[in-house]
Amino acid sequence: MEKRKFGSTDMEVSILGFGGAEIGYEGADAATVERLLGSALDAGLNVIDTAECYRNSEELIGQAVSHRRQEFYLFTKCGHASGFDAPDWDPVMLAQQIDRSLKRLKTDYVDLVQLHSCSEELLRRGEVIEVLQKARDAGKTRYIGYSGDAGDALYAVQCGAFDTLQTSLNIADQQAIDLTVPEARKRGMGVIAKRPIANAAWKTGQKPVDSYHHTYWERLQQLDYPELKGSLDETIGTALRFTLSTPGVHTAIVGTKNPGRWQQNADLLKAGPLPQSVYDAIRARFRDVSKGQWAGQR
């Protein structure tokens, strides 16, 4: 699988990474996660991204692949109390949370700790950033990053404290292409695209049951892309290739609990970047329909 230099870090990341939300939220069992991640690592994936609030995702990842720790880059996020008797973003809690993540993941360090959708107001106070800097100084993480969108993400990029940005970027969510990714590129930051296939909100042809997908469904109804008129595999491939064709994006994080889905997505990327004319048509349609009013989604 193609790898890209991850900003100014020393990492070369696979263009397709694994996102750990689904295995936690959808109740995947340990044996399934072991098959899923084992086969993905065998096929060349080297990025695994999770978070403290994805239920038991960190534990499942630790159980499944901690014995292969040197084969992949491990990213997690912190910020939401998620089991601690403390408010979100409390600095003492954050430090404890990082230690808990290391135990859950069965490792003594991660490659990246990210603040998880932290507001600009909190970032400006500085305490939450300082917790991550101290964790880096202590060798608990190699790099620190910010995961979020819109104005909060723009401040995180411009403040100069972070090595990486993780942000929503897909055919239904393009604010970052103009707002934050160019700024991140200027600063040599690694860029991780989350939700890179817009949750495949169009896949059934019906409004998704999960309200988390409703915004993308509603946007896609208005966008009415001709590029989404083909088979499901073709349209998912187009969506994923669009995200990875965006200048400045290094890796796209896709979540699944289906052991076969990761390889299918990897196969779709063998077609390479989207033709520039197709990429430009999707961008133009989004601008025309959104009229600059659609913010990046958490």
Secondary structure, DSSP 8 states (H G I E B T S, - for coil): --EEE-TTSS-EEESEEEE-HHHHHTT--HHHHHHHHHHHHHTT--EEE--TTSTTHHHHHHHHHGGGGGGSEEEEEE-S-TTSSS-TT-HHHHHHHHHHHHHHHT-S-EEEEEEES--HHHHHH-HHHHHHHHHHHTTSEEEEEEE--HHHHHHHHHTS--SEEEEE-BTTB-HHHHHTHHHHHHTT-EEEEESTTGGGTTTTSS--SSGGGHHHHHHHHHH--GGGSS-HHHHHHHHHHHHHTSTT--EEEEE-S-TTHHHHHHHHGGG-S--HHHHHHHHHHHHHHHTT------
